[in-house]
Every structure is written in structure tokens, then in C-alpha cells.
């Protein structure tokens, strides 16, 4: 497992990356994302109390948006409130993670299958370049760039699918993917380099079922790695 120092260095590097046209998050969203990923990556275990003021200090924001973010996490089931004591982390089991990634695999597989019939030569070339850049970043240990390119690889595939409602449903499961603490999950960066090649092969021959299978297995493998990490295996 990566040390807290490694995670902080990774987070600083990630913040320096270009935003690639994505909107800046609200402060409350930033607080929610930060705490959510601490929980998912195992940095905050079930039963630990967490104060909005501590989150605010860590992120350099005021306590109000930090509290709003934590209330959002309460509605998502990541936190609960104990009277007169405050926010406490809810237990997250390996089965919870596996179930979520199984659902994500079905949705992502369907999107990839649809993309296989719609992807242009230019689109395929762009995906191959993203993957080449990702593998080069992985080889030099630049996990912040690997993470950014992994996000871009998946986003580019899903964007072609012409299925906005499925994309919306998939987005609701992605909060379980701990992007900020990527290096804490053993084997995850290597899976991006390895599994993406099988997806690209299926897209290259425009085979929807092969694309569905490759993407679904990739997502399930990510879920297995995260569940194993949470379970301490």
C-alpha cells in the first residue's frame, strides 16, 4: 500500500494536470470527493469520526462547504450522523464494492458495445494514442498522468456510444472509483495498461460483443482489486 506521503505527492501532481475542458467542482463537491475517496481507498475505516473543520483545513476551504459535502456523503451512505457526536464513517465491505462494480461492468460493457459500431478511424487512432501515452506514463511511474489518461480513455469510449441515459446511470456508480488515491490500490495502474489493449482490439475489428466482454471484464477486475484492498487481502 502506498504511504500517506506518496498519496499526498500524487494528489499535488494531479492538481497540476490540465483540466481538459472539465468544469471546476463546487467546493462542497470537492470536499465530498476527497472524503469519499479516503473511505473507498481504505484511508478512513468504518467507525472513525470525522469533523467538517478538519476536512476544511485539509482542503483550504471554509467549514460550510465541507459540511455540505459531508451531508451529501451521508445521503449516499458513506457517512452517518450520531447525535451530539457528529459524522462517522459507515462500514464499506468488499461485497459492497464488488456489487457496485458488477453493476458498473454491465453499463460500461453496453456502452462499449455500442461504441464498437459507431467508432470512426480517427476516433480509434485517438484512443490508441491515449493508450500509448498511458503506458509510457506507467513505465516511468507517473501515476497522476496514468490516472488522467485512464479517465480520458474511458470517457472517450463512452462519449461515442450515443446512449446518454446509460452514461448517466454509469456516472452514478463511478463515485466508487477512488481516482485521487489511485496509487493506494495494488495492481490498478497495471490493469489499465493491460486490459485496455483487449478493449482496443475489439473496437478495431468493430466487434460489439467482444468489446462488451473486454470492457466488462476490465471493470470487474478493477472491482476485485479494490475489494481485495478493502478486505486487506
N, C-alpha and C positions, 0 to 999 in steps of 0.2 A: 504494500500500500504506500502511496506517496505521502511524504511528510507534509505538515501544515505549511512549512516554508516553501516546499515545491508547489503546493496549491496556490499560495499567495503569489508566487512568481509567475505562475501560469495565468492567474487572473489579471495581473498587471499587463502581461504581454497581450492578452486577449483584448483588453480595453484599448490598446494602441492600433488594433486592426481596423481597416476601413469598414464602414457600416454597409456598403453595397446597396444603398438605397433604402434600407430598412428604417422604419420610424424609430425615434428615440423613445424608450419606455417611460411611462409616468414613474414618479418616484415611488409610489405605492406598489406598482408592478415590479420595479427593481428590487424593492425590499422583499416582496413575496417570492420572486425568483431566487434571490440569494438564500433565503431561509429554506425554501423548498428543496433546493439542490444540496444544501447542507444535510437535510434529512435523508434525501434519497441516496446520497453518496456515503451515508453512514457516519458523517461527522457529528451529527446530533442524533443520539439514540432516544428511543421511546422513554417517556417519563422525565426527561430533562425539562426544567423550567427555563423559559427564555423571555427576556424583557424587551419591549419595543425600544427602550432607551439604549440598550446595548447594541441592537441592530442599527439604530440610527447613528450611533457613534462609529460603528464599523464602516458604514457606508458614507458617512459625512453628510447626512441629511437630518432633518428635524424628526422629532418623535411622532408627530402626527401622521405623515405618510407611512412611517414604519409600522405604526399601529394599524393603519388601514390595510396595509399589505398582510399583516398577520391575521386580521379578521377575514380576509379573503382565503387564507390558508385554513382557517377554521371551517369555512363553508365547504372547502374541498376535502376536509377530513384529515389534513396533515397536522393540525393543532386542535387542542380543545382548551376550554377555559374552566378553571377551577375557581369557585367563589372565594374571594378575598386573597387568592394566591396568584392568579394571572394565567398566562399561556403556558401550556405544557405540550411537549411533542407527543403525538399519537404513535403507537407502535406500528411499524411497517414491516410486514412479514415477507419472506421470499415468495410465498404464494401470491400475495397481493401484486407483487411486481410481475411475476410470470403471467398472471391472468391479464394484467394490463397490456403486456407486450404481445400476448396471443391475440388480443383484440386489435392491437395496432398492426400486427402482421397481416391480418385479414384485409384491413383497409388499405394498407400500403401495397399489398400484393395486387389488389384490384386496380389501384391507380397505375401501378407499373404495367400491368397487363394492357390497360387502355392506351398508355403511352406507347407501347410497342407497335401499335397500329397507326400511330399519328406522328411519330418522331421523324424529323427530316434529317438529311445527311448533315446539314450544318449543325443541327441540334446534337446529333451523335458525336460529331467532331468536338463540339464544345464539352460534352460530358467526358470524353476521353482525355481532353486536355486538363480538365479539373482533376481527374483521377491521377494523371501523370504528376501533376503538381502536388497532390495529396501524398503520393508515395515518396516523392522526393523529400517533402517535409517530414514524413515519418522516418525516413532513413537518417536524417540529421537530428532527430529527436525534438523537432519543433512542434509540440503538441497543440499549442494555441492555433497554429496555422492548419494543422490536421483537422482540428475541430471545426474551424471556419469552412474549410473546403468540404468536409463531410456534410455539413449543413447545406452548402451550396449544391452539392451533388444530388442530394435527396430533393431539395426544393425545386431544382431544375427538372427533375423527372416528374414530380407531382404536378408542376405547373402546366405541362403539356397535356395532361390526361383529359381535360375538358370535363371535369367532374367536380364542380365547386362544392357541392354538398358533402361529398365523400371527403374532400380535402378538409372541410370544416370539422367533420367528425374526427378525422385523424388528428387534427390540431389539438383537440381536447385531450388526447392521450399523450401528447408529446411533453407535457409538463413532468412526466416521469423519466425523461431522459436527462440526466444530470450534466448539461453541457459545460457549465462553469468548472465543475470538478472532474472533468474528463479523465485526467491522468490518475485519479484515485481508483479507477475500475480496471483491474488487471485484464489484459487481452483485448480491450475495446479498440484502441488505435490499430492494432494488427488486424482485427476483423474488418475494419473499414478498407484497408488495403487489399485484403484477400477476397472478401465477399463481393466487393464492387465489381471485380473482374467478371464474375459469373453473371451479374446483372447486365453488364455491358455486352457480353457475348449474346445473351438472349435478345437484347434490344437491337444488336447489329443485324441479326437474322430475322428481325420482326416477328418473333415467336411469342405471342401473348401468354401462353400457358407456362412456357419456360421462364418468362420474365416474372410472372406471378410467383412461381415457385422459388426463384432465386431471391427475390425481394423478401418474401415471407420468411424464408429460412434465415436470411440476414437479420431481420428484426427479431426473430425468436432467439437467435444466438446472442444478440445484444441483451435480450431479457434474461437469458440463462446466466450470462456473465454478471449482470447486475444483481440478480437473485442470489447467486453464489457469493458475491461480495457482501451483500447484506447479511447473509447467513453465516458469514465468517469462514466459508469453505475455501 
